[in-house]
Amino acid sequence: MDIQALGAVKNYTAARPATEPAPGPKAGEYLANITRDFAATLQESEDTAKAAMTTGADPHTLVQALAQTEMAVEAAVTVRDRVVEAYQEILRMPV
């Protein structure tokens, strides 16, 4: 058998199939990162609001922070609604 053919077979078997998902973070790590980012967004917005009230910080920055917080809260509410909907759908399944 040809050496190049053996190398090709070895490379082919070592390659990840196109249908196999790419490795990524575990679900728990992913959820923890999302929660941490959400809390950081809320904290930054709160700090910006405090700075705007006490030191008269840039109003444009305050509006940007509030808009970013609003989007984060809407995303969290949407995810929560989907989770509750999925849970209710599971409860409706016949056993």
C-alpha positions in Angstrom: 0.0 0.0 0.0 1.2 3.5 -0.8 2.5 5.7 2.2 0.6 8.7 0.9 -2.7 6.7 0.9 -2.1 5.7 4.5 -1.5 9.4 5.5 -4.6 10.4 3.7 -6.7 7.8 5.5 -5.2 8.8 8.8 -6.0 12.5 8.2 -9.5 11.7 7.0 -10.3 9.7 10.2 -8.8 12.3 12.4 -10.8 15.1 10.8 -14.0 16.2 12.6 -17.1 15.4 10.5 -18.9 18.4 9.2 -22.1 17.5 11.0 -20.4 17.2 14.4 -20.9 20.4 16.4 -17.8 22.4 17.2 -16.6 22.1 20.8 -17.6 25.0 22.9 -18.2 26.0 26.5 -20.3 23.8 28.7 -23.9 24.9 29.3 -23.2 25.8 32.9 -20.2 27.9 32.0 -22.1 29.6 29.2 -25.0 30.4 31.6 -22.6 31.7 34.2 -20.9 34.0 31.6 -24.3 35.3 30.5 -25.4 36.0 34.0 -22.1 37.7 34.8 -22.4 39.9 31.7 -26.0 40.8 32.6 -25.0 41.8 36.1 -22.0 43.8 34.8 -24.3 45.7 32.4 -26.7 46.6 35.1 -23.9 47.7 37.4 -22.3 49.9 34.7 -25.7 51.5 34.0 -26.3 52.1 37.7 -22.8 53.7 38.1 -23.4 55.9 35.1 -26.7 57.0 36.5 -25.2 57.9 39.8 -22.4 59.8 38.1 -25.0 61.7 36.1 -26.9 62.7 39.2 -24.0 63.6 41.4 -21.3 65.0 39.1 -23.4 66.0 36.1 -21.8 63.5 33.7 -22.5 63.4 30.0 -26.2 62.9 29.4 -25.5 61.1 26.1 -23.5 58.5 28.0 -26.4 58.1 30.5 -28.9 57.6 27.6 -26.6 55.0 26.0 -26.3 53.1 29.4 -30.0 53.1 29.9 -30.7 51.9 26.4 -28.2 49.1 26.9 -29.7 48.1 30.2 -33.2 48.1 28.7 -32.0 45.8 25.9 -30.4 43.5 28.5 -33.5 43.3 30.6 -35.8 42.7 27.6 -33.5 39.9 26.5 -33.6 38.3 30.0 -37.3 38.6 30.1 -37.6 37.0 26.7 -35.4 34.1 27.7 -37.4 33.7 30.9 -40.6 33.6 29.0 -39.3 31.0 26.6 -38.1 28.8 29.5 -41.5 29.1 31.3 -43.3 28.3 28.0 -41.1 25.2 27.4 -41.6 24.0 31.0 -45.4 24.4 30.6 -45.3 22.5 27.3 -43.4 19.7 29.1 -46.0 19.6 31.8 -48.8 19.2 29.2 -47.2 16.2 27.6 -49.0 13.0 28.2 -47.1 10.4 30.2 
